[in-house]
Amino acid sequence: MPANSLSFRLCADVRYRQIADEGIVLRQQAGEVLVLNEVGTRVVALLDEGLAPPGIVARLAAEFDADPGRLAIDVAGFVAELRAAGVIEEEACS
Amino acid sequence: MSYQALLTKAVNGNIPFSVLLELTYRCNLDCYYCYNDRTNGGRSLSVAQYVSLFADLRELATMNLTFSGGEPLAHPHFFTLGARARALGFVIRVKSNGHRLNGRLARRLLNEVDPFVVEISLHGASAATHERQTQVAGSFGRLLTNLEQMQALGLRVQLNSTLTAWNETEMEAMSALAERIALPLRWNVQITPRDNGDRAPLDIAASPQAISRLRGLLEQRRGTETTIDLDPPPPWGKYCGAGASGLTVDPWGNVYPCVQWRVPAGNLHRENVRDIWERSPVLQSVRVRTEALAATVKARTAEATKEWFCPALVETGGGEERLL
């Protein structure tokens, strides 16, 4: 299955908040903190809402008036980073 | 941007990043220096009011929610509130005496609340010293057993100790105990008057010599997880986060700038936390005060600014403005 069509969810130990125009993500078990920029924080929030990457791209394109093609590449890369960092995990198919 | 820079943004931008909830003043121990005014009363916040408060705080970007007391686990709806806070994505800290946190309750805490850390008070390295403070026989042995069980479950635990005249001869043994059971130990040297103004707890404040000795001990243990609350203030636009990056709420819904600054900024029975946060004259005056203090301290010598002090204790007359 192509990564772009997967759905993700936040790992159970992850907490995040947006502080002004930046975001903070805590991985509780590891005690690790990540600080994200505004768009990164928005991606995490949209993942938390249950959107898959294509839906996130569509939302960001509307919110930030950005090129969807460029966004799709950036979102895919960022999602891969979040996955590698243990912030998100693939949602099990029902 | 770093985490510290983000905290600075919260303080300077008045974002209530960390909120402390005193859920109840009930407690199963009876610590001599406890600052709670247990004769104080009022109408407790209901579960529905807490749920509403949590939702408001989430919108205000609060990330850290600390459940304190009294003993927070003595609140009849502690687990309901904890689970709700968890569902709303707060980083939960629980300040407890650990007396009830045996294996069964600790497991429930982990499964239902999933706190980031449980902060447990340690008053001595021996039963005699610890229990002189708690005034409950057997509380020391029970605490050690419960700590072991919490660790076995994988709960993140931190020990908090206040240096007093009663335990200052055991500071080395307390640090050694913490290291032996592989728990971080955070020292505090500030004993405060009770919230009703009673200054009796100050009678057991640690001696200046003991505080100096503790500094030496921590220097020797640099690199271990034994630390002290005497760091110099960070380079914020305010001296501290009172009423700027944090709030305290007592069991009756009174909102304070911080746990020490016991001047009510509002009450949650009458108004919501957003209105208090944005409009309270008390909070606005505290922010002005801490901004002025930051500027004053910045203008002083490095020697005068190397040690932190609590402006709330100065402001409310319980402390000494020794550095200014």
Interface residues (C-beta under 8 A of the other chain):
Chain A: A12 D13 R15 Y16 R17 Q18 I19 A20 E22 I24 L26 Q28 G31 V33 V35 N37 D48
Chain B: M1 S2 Y3 A5 L6 K9 A10 G13 I15 F17 A61 T62 M63 G89 F90 V91 D114 F116 R156
